[in-house]
Amino acid sequence: GKFGYVPLPESLKLLANPLVLGAAGFMAFIEFFADKIPWLDSAWDAVHTFLRIPAGAALAAGMLGDSGEGVAMAAAIIGGTLTAGTHFGKAGTRAAVNTSPEPFTNIGVSLAEDTMVAGGLALAMSNPLIFLALLLVFVVALVVLLRFIIKGLNAVVRRFSTRAATAYARAFVLRASRG
């Protein structure tokens, strides 16, 4: 947008502002390195849960804001939902990878993510229809994977709650037997 390669709608001209570009570039630089360190990557993703999703909704609304309030609100809902799905998919995948004790898996997955983002942006600009088709495939895969993630989380919660209930019952019985 800054150099005229991508025409921005009037409502998104703010994105070409040097301060916005500088802040985004700085954050991308930090993320590139934060993604390679497991504990920092998980903390970074946790904080960005509160940044990425509203930003995705705002960008989608801004792209179609000239079309009326109803269209902008629908775009915000869809954009926020897509952003939430991709963010939680990324954060969940990274949380699973971050449990690996060796650093090479973390670095490899991070570099693969960086490559996919750059490739996705290039594809979205050069061939938006193919990008949209691949985005649809990605969303379907994310929904399928989300079911497995939720099942896994439920199993962990059940296991933890069973252990906690057993420990509580033992403590109660021990206390009762002491009088």
C-alpha positions in Angstrom: 0.0 0.0 0.0 2.8 2.4 0.8 4.5 2.0 -2.6 1.3 1.6 -4.6 1.5 -2.1 -5.2 -1.7 -2.9 -3.4 -4.5 -0.3 -3.6 -5.9 0.2 -0.2 -9.5 1.3 0.5 -9.8 4.7 2.1 -10.7 3.1 5.4 -7.3 1.2 5.4 -5.0 4.0 4.2 -3.9 4.3 7.9 -2.0 1.0 7.3 0.5 2.8 5.0 1.4 5.3 7.7 5.1 5.0 8.5 4.4 4.7 12.2 2.1 1.8 11.6 4.5 0.2 9.2 7.4 0.7 11.7 5.4 -0.8 14.6 4.3 -3.8 12.5 7.8 -4.4 11.2 9.2 -4.2 14.8 6.6 -6.7 16.0 7.3 -9.1 13.1 11.0 -8.9 13.8 10.4 -9.7 17.5 8.0 -12.5 16.6 10.5 -14.1 14.2 12.9 -14.6 17.1 10.3 -15.2 19.9 8.8 -18.1 17.9 12.1 -20.0 18.1 12.2 -20.1 22.0 9.6 -22.4 23.4 8.6 -20.7 26.6 8.7 -17.2 25.0 6.7 -18.4 22.0 3.9 -19.7 24.3 3.9 -16.5 26.3 3.9 -14.4 23.1 0.9 -16.3 21.8 -1.0 -15.9 25.0 -0.6 -12.1 25.0 -1.4 -12.0 21.3 -4.7 -13.7 21.8 -6.0 -10.3 23.0 -4.3 -8.4 20.0 -4.7 -10.6 16.9 -8.4 -11.4 17.1 -9.6 -7.8 17.5 -7.1 -6.6 14.9 -8.3 -9.2 12.4 -11.9 -8.1 13.0 -11.0 -4.5 12.6 -9.0 -5.1 9.4 -11.9 -7.1 7.8 -14.4 -4.4 8.8 -12.1 -1.7 7.4 -11.7 -3.5 4.1 -15.5 -3.4 3.5 -16.4 -0.4 5.6 -17.3 1.7 2.6 -20.0 -0.8 1.8 -22.2 0.1 4.8 -22.4 -0.6 8.5 -24.1 -4.0 8.1 -21.5 -5.3 5.6 -18.7 -4.0 7.8 -20.1 -5.7 10.9 -20.5 -9.0 9.0 -17.0 -8.7 7.8 -15.8 -8.0 11.3 -17.5 -11.1 12.6 -16.1 -13.3 9.8 -12.7 -11.7 10.0 -12.5 -12.0 13.8 -13.7 -15.7 13.6 -11.1 -16.5 10.9 -8.4 -14.8 12.9 -9.4 -16.6 16.1 -9.4 -19.9 14.3 -6.0 -19.4 12.8 -4.6 -18.0 16.0 -5.8 -20.8 18.2 -4.7 -23.3 15.6 -1.2 -21.8 15.5 -1.0 -21.4 19.3 -2.3 -24.9 19.9 0.1 -26.5 17.4 3.0 -24.5 18.8 2.1 -25.4 22.4 2.2 -29.1 21.5 5.5 -28.7 19.6 7.0 -26.6 22.5 6.8 -29.7 24.8 9.5 -31.3 22.7 12.8 -31.2 24.6 15.0 -30.5 21.6 15.1 -27.1 19.9 15.2 -28.3 16.2 11.4 -29.1 16.0 10.5 -25.7 17.4 12.8 -23.9 15.0 11.6 -26.0 12.0 7.9 -25.4 12.7 8.5 -21.7 13.2 10.4 -21.4 9.9 7.6 -23.4 8.2 5.1 -20.9 9.6 7.1 -18.0 8.4 7.3 -19.5 5.0 3.6 -20.2 4.9 2.8 -16.6 5.8 5.0 -15.2 3.1 3.7 -17.6 0.5 0.1 -17.0 1.6 0.5 -13.3 1.2 2.2 -13.6 -2.2 -0.6 -16.0 -3.3 -3.4 -13.8 -2.0 -2.0 -10.9 -4.0 -1.2 -12.8 -7.2 -4.1 -15.2 -7.3 -6.8 -14.5 -4.8 -9.2 -17.2 -6.0 -6.6 -20.0 -5.4 -5.8 -18.4 -2.1 -9.5 -18.4 -1.1 -9.8 -22.1 -2.1 -6.8 -23.0 0.0 -8.1 -20.9 2.9 -11.3 -22.9 2.8 -9.4 -26.2 2.9 -7.3 -24.8 5.8 -10.5 -23.8 7.7 -12.0 -27.2 7.2 -8.8 -28.9 8.4 -8.7 -26.6 11.4 -12.3 -27.5 12.3 -11.4 -31.2 12.1 -8.2 -30.7 14.1 -10.1 -28.6 16.7 -12.3 -31.6 17.5 -9.2 -33.6 18.3 -7.7 -30.8 20.3 -10.9 -30.4 22.4 -11.1 -34.2 22.9 -7.5 -34.1 24.2 -8.2 -31.2 26.5 -11.2 -32.9 27.9 -9.2 -36.0 28.6 -6.6 -33.9 30.4 -9.3 -32.1 32.4 -10.9 -35.4 33.3 -7.6 -37.0 34.4 -6.7 -33.9 36.4 -10.2 -33.6 38.1 -10.1 -37.4 38.9 -6.7 -37.0 40.5 -7.7 -33.9 42.4 -10.9 -35.5 43.6 -8.9 -38.6 44.7 -6.4 -36.4 46.6 -9.2 -34.5 48.2 -11.0 -37.7 49.3 -7.7 -39.1 50.8 -7.1 -35.9 52.7 -10.7 -35.9 54.0 -10.5 -39.5 55.1 -7.1 -39.0 56.7 -8.4 -35.9 58.6 -11.5 -37.8 59.7 -9.5 -40.7 60.9 -7.4 -38.5 63.1 -10.4 -37.3 64.9 
